[in-house]
Structures are given as C-alpha cells and as structure tokens.
C-alpha cells in the first residue's frame, strides 16, 4: 500500500513530465520558504509559473484541485514572493494547479489549471 507521500511524489513526477512536454523548463522542485512549499517552479519564455500539484485516488471528497484552500494559497504566495526577490525575477508570473486523478493501474488524468489564483 502506498502512502499519501508516495502518491504526492508520483503526482509531482507526472506533472513535471507533463509540463516539460508542453515546453516548460523546470527550475525548482519542492522549493521551501519557512512553512511554505511550492511543488514545481517552471519557466516558459519570460513567464515564471508556480505550480501546486494535487493528486488523488478518488473523488469522494471532491476533485484534487478543490484541496487548494485559502491557507495554502497564502503560503504559496508568500514563498513565491520570496523566490521573486531572491532571484530578482522581473517578468510575468502565474500560479497554476495541476490536478491528477489516478483512475486505476497505470491510468490517470491530468487537468492543468492555468491562472488558478492571483
């Protein structure tokens, strides 16, 4: 039996492959600042994208993206702000969610939500 941490790591790997296939370049994985963590930070041209990945095996309590609550958004923004200042980023940014639903053995769906929040 896999743990939720194994599921989360697997989901982040799937999201990374998905984004790379769409032309994004991975800059950081699991970027931490204080109590906040950004799953993936990717770049495409002059666009920096902070990505929250949510992976679930079932939808009994809602789709994976519904688990990105206001508290999580605040933490992501705080970590993103720190990253922007630390690396002196001067171009556009965006916050995305990658929602992954595992649908059985070797089968899953990926939903990429661009501009998920501001």
N, C-alpha and C positions, 0 to 999 in steps of 0.2 A: 504494500500500500504506500502510495506516495504522500508526502506531507504537503501542506499548502505552500511551504517554501520551495519545494521541488517544482510544484505546479507553477509558481510565480517565476522561478528562474527559467523554466522551459518556455513560458509565455514570453519572457523578455528576449530570449533567443529567437523565437519565431517572429517577434515584432522587429528585431534587428534585421533579420533576413528580408522581411517584407519591405522595410524602408530602404534597404540597400538596393533591392530590385526596382524601386521607384526612383533611384538616382540620388538618394540622400547619402551623406558621408557621416559615419559615426565618429563623434568627438569624445564622448564620455559615456560610460555605463555606470549606473548607481552612484552618481555624484552626490556627495553629502555635504550639508552645511547645518551645523547644530543638530536639531532634531528632525531635519527635513532631508528627504532623499528624492532625487529626480532619476527615474529609471533609465531614460536614454536622453542624451543631448545630441542632436543631429544637425547637419548643415546642408543646405542646398542653395548654391549661389551665395547671395548675401542675406539669406534667411536662416536664422537660428531657431530651431524648434526644440522645445522642452516637451518630452513625451512621458505621459503616465500610462503604464501598461496594466490592464486588469484582465486576469484570466480566471475563468470559472468552468466547472464541470456540469453545472445545472443552472436553471433559471428560476428555481422555486422562490427565491427572494428578489428577483429582478435580474436584468441584464448586467453584464460585468461593469459597464460604464456608469451604472447608477450608484456604484460604490465609491465614486469620487465625490466626496461630500465637501461642504464649505470649509471645514477644518483642514482637509487635505489640500484644497485649492490655496488656502492661506499659506500653508507650509511650502508648497511648490513655488508660489510667487516669491516668498522670502528667499528660498535657495536660488531661484533664477536671478533675482536682483543681485545677490552676492556674486554669482557667476559673471553677470554682465559687467560689474565693476572690477572684479578680479582680473578678467581677461580683456577689459576695455573694449567691449563689443559696441560698435557704433551704428549698426544696421538694424533691420527689422527683426522682430522676434514673434513667435507664435507658441501657443500652448495647445497640444494635441492629446487625444486619448486614443490608444489602440486597445480595442475590446476583442478578446479572444474567447470563443466558446468551444470547448472540447466536446465533440459530438460522437465520440467512440474511438475505438482503436485506430490510430493513425489518421484520424479525420477531425478537422477543426475549421472554424470560420473566423475570419479576421475582419473587423469593422474599424476603419480608420476615420476618426472624427477630427477634422481639421478645425482650428479656431474653437476649441471646445469651451474655453472661457477666456476672460481677459484679466 
